[in-house]
Amino acid sequence: MGSVVGGCVTDFFTYETTKSVVVKSWSVGIINRIVQLLIISYFVGWVFIHEKAYQVTDTGIESSVMTKVKGIGSHNGQVMDVADYVSPQQGSGIFCIMTKIIITENQYQDKCKEHGDRFECTTDEDCKKHLRSILSNGDITGVCIPAPNGTGRCESKGWCPAEDDTVKIEPMLAVEDFTIFIKNSVRFPLFDVTRGNFPSTMNSSEIKSCTYHPETHPFCPIFRVGDVLNHTGQNVTQLAKQGGEIGINIEWKCNLDLDIEYCVPKYSFTRLDAPFEKNAVSKGYNFRFAKYFKTENGTEFRTLHKAYAIRFDVMVTGNAGKFGTIPTLINLVAAFTSVGLGTVLCDIILLNFLKGRHQYKAKKFEEVTEAQIEESRAQSPGSQLSLKPGIKSSYDSGAISLSASEQQI
């Protein structure tokens, strides 16, 4: 027991130091240099040039978006302007262009029959199962209102007459010629840099005459709706019938080590509700709103609108970077440290896969005790420790040279 404890104590109070072994092998040497070259190429090409890891980055972008839609269309025999088909009217980064509207006029609070085949009935018992239904236009009373043909409808209490949203109405296809003006300003607070999405040198006549194009007019702030939909690969007619949600992304990626004029936006477009496009239910985008009125005798009534619309979400993303001493030093240290991975890989190959791996292990790892040191000093003072006959010293101080003839691959 005492010997075991003593051995543990002895093993604990030991010191390990690196022993250099020079392996003169073409294959291992080539592998070592290739790995080092790959690591250096990765840090130079990807980390420093592509990712610009030498920069301090500000991702806390502050943004403001103002939009304005223009265009005249015709829907259900009526001419419609911006005040009729745009909601909300504030001109924010999220807005809707209504392309189809189903109108139910002169609704007032009363009891009336529901619309829809699901509310067909012959007795009151057929209606009681619909009590507190969320699919009705009002509060189902449980009473069946008979019809001349023998098939009645359940009675509901609410705004009457009940809405019938199954009517066929052609959408306003002129929407593709409408234009959207987007005014976007961004600020990177870390560097106190503020930019706008179109050049300050652009005058009013240029803005009025230009239309965004990714190649010819990449910085024009006016977007034709038809062009935006074409960029997303959407059918204008189908989208106008059912509605949908389109994303306009303004991406700012600014390298502030260059001139500030190179800090410009890049636009991209996508359909945000694409995962639901092929669903059997809940296709497209629609919403309801009402306009309320009151008669002279105080009776309140309303006009209900069910609108199918193309919803536009203007999203602003990006970051700005500038040279920083600390990230540069951190990544340089990481690069120099990673170059040593070539040595680790070559050691794994030498210790486990080569024919002479046992000989290499004997050269690389060696135990030296205090008794061996004292014995070596007594026999030949000033000689190198642990250097057995037949092993040559390399030109590097403290290194052992293992030739290719001694290390077969």
VENHU-V528080 format. One record per backbone hydrogen bond with DSSP energy under -1.0 kcal/mol. CO is the residue of the C=O (numbers start at 1). NH is the residue of the N-H. E is the energy in kcal/mol with one decimal. If there is no record, write none. Layout:
CO	NH	E
CO	NH	E
This chain:
1	5	-2.2
2	6	-2.6
3	7	-2.2
4	8	-2.2
5	9	-2.3
6	10	-2.4
7	11	-2.6
8	12	-1.9
9	13	-2.0
12	14	-1.3
20	400	-2.9
22	402	-4.2
23	25	-1.6
25	29	-2.3
26	30	-2.7
27	31	-2.3
28	32	-2.3
29	33	-2.1
30	34	-2.5
31	35	-2.4
32	36	-2.1
33	37	-2.5
34	38	-2.5
35	39	-2.3
36	40	-2.5
37	41	-2.6
38	42	-2.3
39	43	-2.2
40	44	-2.6
41	45	-3.0
42	46	-1.8
42	47	-1.9
43	48	-2.3
44	49	-1.6
45	50	-1.7
46	51	-3.3
47	53	-2.5
52	55	-1.7
54	324	-2.5
56	322	-1.9
58	320	-1.8
59	61	-2.0
62	187	-2.3
64	185	-2.0
66	183	-3.1
68	181	-3.4
70	179	-2.4
73	80	-3.7
75	78	-1.6
78	75	-3.0
80	73	-2.5
81	84	-1.6
81	85	-1.5
82	86	-1.7
85	98	-3.4
87	96	-2.8
91	67	-2.5
93	314	-3.1
95	312	-3.1
96	87	-2.0
97	310	-2.4
99	172	-3.1
100	308	-3.5
102	306	-2.5
104	304	-2.7
107	302	-2.1
108	160	-3.3
110	158	-2.6
112	156	-2.9
116	119	-1.3
117	120	-1.7
119	154	-1.9
121	152	-2.4
124	128	-1.4
127	130	-1.8
128	131	-1.3
130	133	-1.8
139	157	-2.4
143	155	-2.8
145	153	-2.1
147	150	-2.0
152	121	-1.6
153	145	-3.0
154	114	-2.5
155	141	-2.3
156	112	-2.2
157	139	-2.7
158	110	-2.9
160	108	-2.4
171	173	-1.2
172	175	-1.1
173	176	-1.5
174	177	-1.8
175	178	-1.5
176	226	-2.3
178	225	-2.7
179	70	-2.2
180	223	-2.7
181	68	-1.7
183	66	-2.2
184	197	-1.8
185	64	-2.1
186	195	-2.5
187	62	-2.5
188	192	-1.2
188	193	-1.5
193	188	-2.8
195	186	-2.7
199	202	-1.5
203	207	-1.9
204	208	-2.2
205	209	-1.3
206	210	-1.5
213	217	-1.0
217	213	-1.7
217	220	-1.1
221	182	-2.4
222	212	-3.3
223	180	-2.7
224	228	-2.2
225	229	-2.4
226	230	-2.0
227	231	-2.0
228	232	-1.0
229	234	-2.3
230	233	-1.0
235	239	-2.3
236	240	-2.1
237	241	-1.5
238	242	-2.1
239	243	-2.3
242	285	-1.8
244	311	-3.2
245	272	-1.9
246	313	-2.6
247	270	-1.9
248	315	-2.6
249	268	-1.7
250	317	-2.3
251	266	-1.7
252	319	-2.1
254	321	-2.4
255	258	-1.7
259	262	-2.0
260	263	-1.7
262	264	-1.4
266	251	-2.8
268	249	-2.7
270	247	-3.6
273	276	-1.5
274	277	-1.6
276	279	-1.2
285	309	-1.7
287	307	-3.2
289	305	-2.9
291	303	-2.2
293	301	-2.1
295	298	-1.5
299	295	-2.8
301	293	-3.3
302	107	-2.8
303	291	-1.9
304	104	-2.8
305	289	-2.1
306	102	-2.7
307	287	-2.1
308	99	-2.8
308	100	-1.7
309	244	-1.8
310	97	-2.2
311	246	-3.4
312	95	-1.8
313	248	-2.8
315	250	-3.4
317	252	-2.5
319	254	-2.3
320	58	-3.2
321	256	-2.4
322	56	-4.0
324	328	-1.4
325	329	-2.4
326	330	-2.5
327	331	-2.1
328	332	-2.0
329	333	-2.5
330	334	-2.0
331	335	-2.0
332	336	-2.6
333	337	-2.4
334	338	-2.1
335	339	-1.4
337	340	-1.1
338	341	-2.1
339	342	-1.6
340	344	-1.5
341	345	-2.4
342	346	-2.2
343	347	-2.4
344	348	-1.9
345	349	-2.0
346	350	-2.8
347	351	-2.6
348	352	-1.3
349	353	-2.4
349	354	-1.2
354	357	-1.4
356	360	-2.0
357	361	-2.3
358	362	-1.9
359	363	-1.6
360	364	-2.8
361	365	-2.7
369	373	-1.9
370	374	-2.4
371	375	-2.4
372	376	-2.5
373	377	-2.2
374	378	-2.0
375	379	-1.9
376	380	-2.4
380	383	-1.9
388	391	-1.6
392	401	-2.1
396	399	-1.7
399	394	-1.7
400	22	-4.0
402	24	-2.4
403	407	-1.2
408	356	-1.4
